[in-house]
Amino acid sequence: MEFWSFPPRYDPDYVPRAGSRYWFPKRETMPADDRERAILERLKEVTRYAWNNSPFYRRKWDEAGFHPDHLRSLEDFETKVPVIAKKDLRESQSRVPPFGDYLCIPDSEVYHIHGTSGTTGRPTAFAIGRNDWDTIANTHARIMWGMGIRPGDMVFIAAILSLYLGSWGALNGAERLRAKAFPFGAGAPGMTARAAMWLDLTKPAALYATPSFVLHLAEVARNEGYDPRAFGLKTMFFSGEPGASVPAVRDKIAAAYGARVIDCGSMAEMTPFMNISGTAETDGMLCWQDIVYTEVCDPKTFCRVPYGERGTPVYTHLERTSQPMIRLLSGDLTLWENGATPCGRTYPRLPQGVFGRIDDMFTIRGENVYPSEVDAVVNQLGGYGGEHRIVITREGAMDELVIRIEAASERHAAGDAAMRMLKDDASRQLQKMLGLRAKIEIVAPGTFPRTDFKARRVIDDREVFRELNARLAS
């Protein structure tokens, strides 16, 4: 296997030959059984490294009765090594600030610091060593090569360059790929209109952002007099929220820009976050198992589910030395498959990407509903204006659901009959998808603010619901 060592050591000057589909042909196309044997040996190295360097893992594993010497098979790994959750990381950093006692390198060797916003509690600090930062660059370059991006291509990074690791990881990978990196950013007032101007001016080959932002960008670009298809983008890759693997959202982006749409991204804690990513030929997301070992597990037992079933991803770093995550529970929901892929890579696949977080799921009259399912339906509606809100609550003894949907300008201008048709179509399609009846309100274009980052569309507010319900009944 090419450059397969722990700690990893990559040649900073290596680039595949022109015309190669693969960055590392052997690692990416080898028989899965051979790869799993190599992964088992790597897991033995990783767990021993963590045992020797991290009080956090020694404590967790002592409590579970696990020692690295006990690891004889991948089944041993999934049944004997306990999962860790984000709350464990926050508690560790509270005890041993700022980086926690799962930091496995001296503090003096920390090279990059990133983190969560902390808007809902204590922020989590990500400490990345210099060697890990180089490894992330090599890994992201490799995966971006699989997307079809090549040295010399311009990569337009339209994501916030702040604590958020996604934009920095995309920048790091683009630089290692010897691409023209354009860290444009996002978020400042007027930035979206300027993005359209710069895209028209520079004609980049690739763009990185969230799905919500590029749909908003397409609206703004048209209002500014630009045709998004004229930007000349060939590859658009996304993370930060579900959407790029949802056919309705993916197809809408592809139609707006005339570009290939690729989904990628796991968790900031798992950077290189592109460890699950589609390729130029394969939709959905591949689990690049020789970078981060991914198990899709039952959310109660944390044991691997068979291919073809739903579960929650559990991730293990195979190349991180600074803050290695070993069986980190994602809390997301996905379905995985195993078999031949159009690109020829022999990794398991998440054909529908990541649906969203399990704790984002809500239950209405006994039916489990994921916001991504609502997103998929409304994005297919003729006359959809680009934004919506999901209002959930309980009225009396019954759960209730209202979907507020913006109409497109032309549909809104067509009058009441056209609006009723949109409402009826939305009602039918949502009932078909969700298995329950939702109340639909069609609102005027521009009712909801657009976002330069992750869209937040779910509202759980009793008073808001009562107000809307009264208006719908009138």
C-alpha positions in Angstrom: 0.0 0.0 0.0 1.4 3.4 -1.0 2.7 5.5 1.9 1.1 3.3 4.5 2.8 3.9 7.8 2.1 5.2 11.3 2.8 7.9 12.0 2.1 8.7 8.3 4.9 10.0 6.1 3.9 11.4 2.7 6.1 12.6 -0.1 5.2 16.3 -0.4 6.2 16.3 -4.1 4.2 13.2 -5.2 1.5 13.7 -7.8 0.0 10.9 -9.9 0.8 10.7 -13.5 -1.5 12.7 -15.8 -4.5 10.7 -16.9 -4.6 8.5 -13.8 -8.0 8.1 -12.2 -6.4 7.3 -8.8 -4.0 9.1 -6.5 -3.0 5.8 -4.9 -4.1 3.0 -7.3 -3.3 0.1 -4.9 -4.9 1.6 -1.8 -8.1 2.6 -3.6 -8.7 -0.5 -5.7 -7.3 -3.4 -3.6 -9.6 -6.3 -2.5 -11.6 -5.2 0.5 -10.5 -8.2 2.5 -6.8 -7.4 2.0 -7.5 -3.8 3.1 -9.3 -4.9 6.2 -6.4 -7.1 7.2 -4.1 -4.0 6.8 -6.6 -1.9 8.8 -6.6 -4.4 11.7 -2.8 -4.1 11.9 -3.1 -0.3 11.9 -5.8 -0.4 14.6 -3.4 -2.3 16.8 -0.8 0.5 16.3 -3.3 3.3 16.8 -4.8 1.8 20.0 -1.4 1.1 21.5 -0.3 4.7 20.6 -3.4 6.1 22.3 -2.9 3.9 25.3 0.7 5.1 25.8 -0.1 8.8 25.2 -3.6 9.5 26.4 -5.0 9.3 29.9 -8.4 9.7 28.4 -8.3 6.5 26.4 -6.5 4.5 29.2 -9.3 5.5 31.6 -12.1 4.7 29.1 -10.6 1.4 28.1 -9.8 0.4 31.7 -13.5 1.0 32.6 -14.5 -1.2 29.6 -12.0 -3.9 30.3 -10.1 -3.4 27.0 -6.4 -3.4 26.4 -4.7 -3.1 22.9 -3.3 -6.6 23.4 -6.9 -7.9 23.2 -7.3 -6.8 19.6 -7.3 -9.8 17.3 -10.0 -9.0 14.8 -12.2 -6.2 13.5 -15.0 -7.9 15.5 -12.9 -7.5 18.6 -12.5 -3.8 17.8 -16.3 -3.2 17.4 -17.3 -5.3 20.4 -14.5 -4.5 22.9 -13.6 -0.9 22.2 -16.2 1.5 23.7 -17.5 4.4 21.6 -16.8 7.9 22.6 -19.2 10.8 22.2 -18.8 14.6 21.8 -19.8 15.1 25.4 -16.8 12.9 26.5 -14.5 15.3 24.6 -16.1 18.4 26.2 -15.8 16.8 29.7 -12.1 16.0 29.0 -11.4 19.5 27.9 -13.2 20.9 31.0 -10.9 18.7 33.2 -7.7 19.4 31.2 -8.1 22.7 29.3 -7.8 23.7 26.6 -7.2 20.5 24.6 -8.2 17.7 26.9 -6.3 14.6 28.0 -6.9 12.9 24.7 -4.2 15.2 23.2 -1.4 12.7 22.4 1.4 15.2 21.4 3.2 17.8 23.6 1.3 21.1 23.7 4.4 22.7 22.0 3.8 20.6 18.9 0.3 22.0 18.2 0.3 23.7 14.9 -3.3 24.6 14.0 -6.1 25.4 16.5 -9.8 25.3 15.4 -13.0 24.7 17.2 -16.7 24.8 17.5 -18.6 28.0 18.0 -19.7 27.2 21.6 -23.1 28.9 20.9 -24.9 26.0 22.7 -22.4 25.3 25.4 -18.7 24.9 26.0 -16.8 25.0 22.7 -14.6 22.1 21.7 -11.0 23.0 20.8 -9.3 21.1 17.9 -5.5 20.9 18.3 -3.7 19.7 15.1 0.0 18.9 15.0 2.1 19.9 12.1 2.5 16.4 10.8 -1.2 15.9 11.0 -1.8 19.1 9.1 0.4 17.8 6.3 -1.4 14.5 6.4 -4.8 16.3 6.1 -3.4 18.2 3.1 -2.2 15.0 1.4 -5.5 13.2 2.1 -7.7 16.0 0.9 -5.6 16.4 -2.2 -6.0 12.7 -2.9 -9.8 12.8 -2.5 -10.1 16.0 -4.5 -8.1 14.3 -7.3 -10.8 11.6 -7.2 -13.4 14.4 -7.7 -11.7 15.3 -10.9 -9.8 18.4 -9.7 -6.3 18.7 -11.1 -3.1 20.7 -10.5 -3.6 24.2 -11.9 -7.4 24.2 -11.6 -8.8 27.1 -9.6 -10.7 26.1 -6.5 -13.1 28.8 -5.2 -13.7 28.3 -1.5 -17.0 29.9 -0.7 -17.3 29.0 3.0 -16.6 30.9 6.2 -12.9 30.9 7.0 -13.1 31.0 10.8 -13.3 28.4 13.5 -15.0 26.1 11.0 -12.6 23.5 9.8 -14.3 22.6 6.5 -13.1 25.6 4.6 -9.6 25.3 6.0 -9.4 21.6 5.0 -10.6 22.4 1.5 -7.9 25.2 1.3 -5.2 22.8 2.7 -6.1 20.1 0.1 -6.3 22.6 -2.8 -2.8 23.9 -2.0 -1.3 20.4 -1.7 -2.9 19.5 -5.0 -1.0 22.4 -6.6 -4.3 24.0 -7.5 -5.0 27.7 -7.6 -6.6 28.2 -4.2 -9.1 31.1 -4.0 -10.2 31.4 -0.3 -13.0 33.8 -1.0 -14.9 33.1 2.2 -18.5 34.0 2.9 -20.8 35.6 5.5 -20.1 39.3 5.3 -22.9 41.6 4.0 -22.8 41.8 0.2 -20.4 38.9 0.0 -22.7 36.7 -2.1 -23.1 39.3 -4.8 -19.3 39.8 -4.9 -18.9 36.0 -5.1 -21.0 36.0 -8.3 -18.9 38.8 -9.7 -15.6 37.0 -8.9 -16.9 33.7 -10.2 -17.9 35.4 -13.5 -14.5 37.1 -13.6 -12.2 34.2 -12.8 -14.1 31.2 -14.2 -12.8 28.6 -11.6 -12.9 24.9 -12.3 -14.2 24.0 -8.8 -16.1 25.4 -5.9 -16.5 24.4 -2.3 -19.5 25.5 -0.1 -22.6 24.3 1.6 -25.6 23.3 -0.6 -27.8 26.1 1.0 -25.2 28.7 0.1 -24.9 27.8 -3.6 -28.7 27.7 -4.1 -28.8 31.2 -2.6 -25.8 32.2 -4.7 -27.6 31.1 -7.9 -30.6 33.4 -6.9 -28.4 36.3 -6.2 -26.3 35.8 -9.3 -29.4 35.9 -11.5 -30.6 39.1 -9.8 -27.2 40.6 -10.4 -27.5 39.8 -14.1 -25.2 36.7 -14.2 -26.0 33.2 -15.5 -24.5 30.7 -13.0 -23.9 28.2 -15.9 -21.6 30.8 -17.5 -19.2 30.6 -14.5 -17.8 27.5 -16.2 -17.6 25.4 -13.0 -16.9 21.7 -13.6 -16.9 20.4 -10.1 -18.8 21.6 -7.0 -18.2 19.8 -3.7 -20.1 20.3 -0.5 -20.1 19.6 3.2 -21.6 21.1 6.4 -25.2 19.8 5.9 -27.2 17.1 4.1 -28.3 17.9 0.6 -25.6 17.2 -2.1 -26.6 13.5 -2.0 -30.3 14.2 -2.1 -31.3 13.8 -5.7 -33.7 16.7 -5.8 -31.1 19.1 -4.2 -28.2 17.7 -6.2 -30.1 17.9 -9.5 -31.2 21.5 -8.7 -27.6 22.6 -8.1 -26.4 20.7 -11.2 -29.1 22.3 -13.4 -28.3 25.8 -12.0 -24.6 25.6 -12.6 -24.1 22.9 -15.2 -21.5 21.3 -13.0 -20.7 17.9 -11.4 -22.1 17.9 -7.8 -20.1 15.8 -5.1 -21.0 15.3 -1.5 -18.3 14.9 1.2 -17.8 15.5 4.8 -18.1 13.7 8.1 -17.4 15.6 11.3 -15.0 18.4 12.2 -13.5 16.2 14.9 -12.7 13.6 12.2 -10.7 16.0 9.9 -9.6 15.0 7.2 -13.4 15.5 7.0 -13.5 14.3 3.4 -13.0 10.8 4.7 -16.5 10.1 3.3 -16.8 11.6 -0.2 -18.1 10.9 -3.6 -16.0 10.9 -6.7 -16.2 12.1 -10.3 -18.0 8.9 -11.3 -19.6 7.7 -8.1 -22.6 9.4 -6.5 -23.3 9.3 -2.8 -20.3 9.0 -0.6 -17.5 6.4 -0.4 -16.0 5.5 3.0 -12.3 5.9 2.4 -11.5 3.2 4.9 -7.7 3.4 4.8 -7.9 7.1 6.0 -10.7 6.8 8.6 -12.1 3.5 9.5 -15.9 3.8 9.3 -18.4 1.5 10.8 -22.2 2.0 10.3 -23.6 0.8 13.6 -26.8 0.1 15.4 -27.4 3.3 17.5 -28.2 1.3 20.6 -25.6 -1.6 20.5 -22.9 0.3 18.6 -22.2 -2.9 16.6 -21.9 -2.8 12.9 -25.1 -3.3 10.9 -25.2 -5.4 7.7 -24.7 -3.7 4.4 -28.1 -2.5 3.1 -29.3 -1.3 6.5 -29.4 2.0 8.3 -27.3 3.0 11.2 -25.1 5.7 12.6 -21.5 6.1 11.5 -18.7 5.5 14.0 -15.3 6.8 13.0 -11.7 5.9 13.9 -8.7 7.9 12.7 -6.0 5.8 11.1 -3.5 8.6 10.5 -4.0 11.2 13.3 -1.5 11.6 16.1 -2.6 14.8 17.8 -6.2 14.2 18.9 -7.0 10.8 17.5 -10.6 9.8 17.5 -11.1 6.1 18.2 -14.7 4.9 17.7 -16.2 8.4 17.8 -20.0 8.2 17.6 -21.3 10.6 15.0 -25.0 10.7 15.9 -25.8 10.9 12.2 -28.0 8.5 10.2 -27.1 6.8 7.0 -27.4 3.6 5.0 -24.4 1.8 3.6 -23.8 -0.6 0.8 -20.9 -2.7 -0.5 -20.2 -3.6 -4.1 -18.9 -2.5 -7.4 -18.6 1.3 -7.9 -18.5 3.2 -11.2 -15.1 4.7 -10.3 -13.6 1.2 -9.5 -12.8 2.0 -5.9 -13.4 -0.8 -3.5 -14.8 1.1 -0.5 -18.2 0.8 1.1 -20.6 3.4 -0.1 -23.3 5.6 1.5 -25.6 5.9 -1.6 -27.8 8.6 -0.1 -25.1 10.3 1.8 -25.8 11.3 5.4 -29.5 11.9 6.0 -28.9 14.2 9.0 -28.5 13.8 12.8 -30.5 11.3 14.6 -31.3 13.9 17.3 -32.7 16.2 14.5 -35.4 13.6 13.9 -38.8 14.4 15.3 -41.9 12.3 15.7 -45.3 13.4 14.5 -48.2 11.1 15.4 -45.9 8.1 15.6 -44.0 8.8 12.4 -40.3 9.6 12.4 -39.5 12.6 10.3 -36.1 13.9 9.2 -35.7 17.4 8.0 -33.8 16.1 5.0 -36.9 14.3 3.8 -38.9 17.5 3.8 -36.0 19.2 2.0 -36.0 16.5 -0.7 -39.7 17.0 -1.4 -39.9 20.8 -1.5 -36.9 21.0 -3.8 -38.8 19.0 -6.3 -41.9 21.2 -6.3 -42.5 23.4 -9.4 -42.8 26.9 -8.1 -40.7 26.4 -5.0 -39.0 29.7 -4.1 -35.8 28.3 -2.5 -36.6 28.4 1.3 -39.0 26.8 3.8 -39.5 26.3 7.5 -40.7 23.3 9.4 -42.9 24.1 12.5 -43.5 21.4 15.0 -45.4 21.3 18.3 -48.2 19.6 20.1 -51.7 21.0 20.1 -53.8 19.4 22.8 -53.0 15.6 22.7 -51.8 15.5 19.1 -48.5 16.3 17.5 -48.9 18.8 14.7 -46.7 19.9 11.7 -46.8 23.0 9.5 -44.5 23.4 6.5 -44.1 27.0 5.4 -42.9 27.2 1.8 -41.8 30.2 -0.1 -43.3 30.5 -3.6 -41.1 31.4 -6.5 -41.6 35.0 -7.8 -43.3 33.8 -11.0 -45.7 31.5 -9.2 -46.5 34.1 -6.6 -47.3 36.6 -9.4 -49.5 34.1 -11.2 -52.2 34.6 -8.5 -54.3 32.6 -6.0 -55.1 29.7 -8.3 -51.4 29.0 -8.9 -50.6 29.3 -5.2 -53.4 26.8 -4.4 -51.9 24.4 -6.9 -48.5 24.7 -5.3 -50.1 24.1 -1.8 -52.0 21.0 -3.0 -49.0 19.6 -4.8 -46.8 20.1 -1.6 -49.5 18.5 0.5 -49.7 15.4 -1.7 -45.9 14.9 -2.1 -45.2 15.4 1.6 -47.8 13.0 2.7 -46.4 10.4 0.2 -42.9 10.9 1.6 -43.6 11.3 5.3 -46.6 9.0 5.7 -48.6 11.7 7.5 -50.6 14.8 6.6 -48.9 18.2 7.2 -50.5 21.6 7.1 -49.0 23.7 4.3 -48.7 27.5 4.2 -47.4 29.1 1.0 -45.6 32.4 1.7 -44.3 35.3 -0.5 -40.8 35.2 -2.0 -38.1 36.5 0.3 -40.1 35.7 3.5 -37.1 33.8 5.0 -33.5 35.0 5.3 -30.9 33.2 3.2 -27.7 31.8 4.8 -24.1 31.7 3.9 -23.6 28.7 6.1 -25.7 25.8 7.4 -29.5 26.2 7.0 -31.6 26.0 10.2 -35.1 25.3 9.1 -36.8 23.6 12.0 -38.8 25.6 14.6 -40.3 23.9 17.6 -42.5 26.7 19.1 -46.0 26.3 20.5 -46.9 30.0 20.2 -45.7 30.2 16.6 -47.7 27.1 15.8 -50.9 28.5 17.3 -50.5 31.8 15.4 -50.0 29.9 12.1 -52.8 27.5 12.8 -55.2 30.3 13.4 -54.2 32.0 10.2 -54.6 28.8 8.2 -58.0 28.3 9.7 -59.2 31.8 8.7 
